[in-house]
Structures are given as structure tokens and as C-alpha cells.
Amino acid sequence: MELTPIPSDLTTLYWVISEVSLPDVGNGYFIHSASTVAEHFQQYGSVQIDDEPPALVFASDGGGQLFAVTGSGRVWRSTTASWFHDFEVCAASIQEFLEHIGRMAAGQD
């Protein structure tokens, strides 16, 4: 299996946290541990999104949608509960993604 570079924002995230479980925010948000990301990469590989560099799935929600980050730093959400279907951009960066979840947790979004 070809290795995929780890986006720098994802590396930074894992320096600060190991994983997050927020089942009561929206449908629920779950940032997977680095070991889970590695296991998923071994099982499924990277996500291919249009002309973007390969993406790594690093989170999911309670509805089964996946969140992946590309080397460009953008965060993409699956349109279905699948590794292999369409993804749409949902945040310009992991920071923006986390800020959105923070606003939801605070009841501001």
C-alpha cells in the first residue's frame, strides 16, 4: 500500500489531543485516535477527492459520515456513510472544523 503524507494540521492536532468523543453535539462528533486513523488507512487506504492530494479520514459523526483532511489542509465530509463515495468540502482547515464543533457545543451554531 502506498504511503500517504500526514497533513501537518493533523499532526499538530495529535500533539494536543489523542481523541475526542462528543456524542451529544449535533449528531455526535468523534475525532479518531491516531492509532484508529492508522488502522483505517491500512484497511481502506486514503480517500481520493477530485484533484486534491490523498485524504486521511480522521473523524466521523453519529450519522456515519466521515471527515477527511487532505494535504492542502481542507476538511471534507462524505455525502454518505461510505469511504468510497462523494465528499464535499466542509471546512478550510482542521482549526475551522474544530471551531464549528465548539460553536455547536456552546449552542451558538
C-alpha positions as CSV (number, residue, x, y, z in Angstrom):
1,M,0.0,0.0,0.0
2,E,1.3,3.4,-0.9
3,L,2.0,5.7,2.0
4,T,0.1,9.0,2.2
5,P,1.8,12.0,3.8
6,I,0.2,13.0,7.0
7,P,-1.2,16.6,6.7
8,S,0.6,18.9,9.1
9,D,-2.6,20.1,10.7
10,L,-3.5,16.5,11.6
11,T,0.0,16.0,13.2
12,T,-0.5,19.2,15.2
13,L,-3.9,18.1,16.4
14,Y,-2.5,14.8,17.7
15,W,0.2,16.7,19.6
16,V,-2.6,18.3,21.6
17,I,-5.3,15.6,21.9
18,S,-5.5,11.9,21.4
19,E,-9.1,11.6,20.5
20,V,-12.5,13.3,21.1
21,S,-16.0,11.9,21.7
22,L,-18.8,14.4,21.7
23,P,-21.9,12.2,21.3
24,D,-24.3,15.0,22.5
25,V,-23.2,17.7,20.0
26,G,-25.4,17.6,16.9
27,N,-25.5,14.1,15.6
28,G,-22.3,13.4,17.6
29,Y,-18.7,14.1,16.6
30,F,-15.9,11.7,17.0
31,I,-12.2,12.5,16.3
32,H,-10.5,9.2,16.0
33,S,-7.3,8.4,17.7
34,A,-4.1,8.3,15.7
35,S,-4.0,4.5,16.0
36,T,-7.5,4.3,14.7
37,V,-6.6,6.5,11.7
38,A,-3.6,4.3,11.0
39,E,-5.8,1.1,11.2
40,H,-8.4,2.6,8.9
41,F,-5.7,3.6,6.5
42,Q,-4.4,0.1,6.4
43,Q,-7.9,-1.3,5.8
44,Y,-9.3,1.2,3.4
45,G,-6.4,3.3,2.2
46,S,-6.7,7.1,1.6
47,V,-9.7,8.8,0.3
48,Q,-9.4,10.2,-3.3
49,I,-11.1,13.5,-3.7
50,D,-11.1,15.1,-7.2
51,D,-7.8,16.9,-7.8
52,E,-6.8,17.0,-4.1
53,P,-3.9,15.2,-2.6
54,P,-4.9,11.9,-0.9
55,A,-7.0,12.5,2.2
56,L,-6.9,10.7,5.6
57,V,-10.2,10.0,7.4
58,F,-9.7,11.3,11.0
59,A,-13.3,11.8,12.3
60,S,-16.9,10.8,11.9
61,D,-20.3,11.8,13.1
62,G,-23.1,9.8,14.7
63,G,-24.8,9.6,11.3
64,G,-21.9,7.6,9.8
65,Q,-20.5,10.5,7.7
66,L,-16.7,10.6,7.6
67,F,-14.4,13.6,7.8
68,A,-11.1,13.5,5.9
69,V,-8.2,16.0,5.7
70,T,-6.1,16.5,2.6
71,G,-2.5,17.7,2.3
72,S,-4.0,21.2,1.4
73,G,-5.5,21.2,4.9
74,R,-9.1,21.3,3.8
75,V,-11.6,19.1,5.6
76,W,-14.0,17.1,3.6
77,R,-17.3,15.4,4.7
78,S,-18.6,12.3,3.0
79,T,-22.1,12.8,1.5
80,T,-23.0,9.2,2.5
81,A,-21.7,6.8,5.1
82,S,-19.0,5.5,2.8
83,W,-15.3,5.7,2.2
84,F,-15.7,5.4,-1.5
85,H,-18.5,7.9,-2.5
86,D,-18.6,11.7,-2.9
87,F,-17.0,14.0,-0.4
88,E,-17.7,17.8,-0.1
89,V,-15.6,20.4,1.5
90,C,-16.9,21.4,4.9
91,A,-14.0,23.5,6.4
92,A,-10.9,25.3,5.1
93,S,-8.8,23.7,7.9
94,I,-8.9,21.5,10.9
95,Q,-9.0,24.6,13.0
96,E,-12.1,25.9,11.3
97,F,-13.7,22.4,11.6
98,L,-12.9,22.4,15.4
99,E,-14.2,25.9,15.8
100,H,-17.5,24.9,14.2
101,I,-17.9,22.0,16.6
102,G,-17.0,24.3,19.5
103,R,-19.8,26.7,18.5
104,M,-22.2,23.8,18.3
105,A,-21.2,22.6,21.7
106,A,-21.7,26.1,23.1
107,G,-25.2,26.3,21.4
108,Q,-24.1,29.1,19.1
109,D,-24.5,27.3,15.8
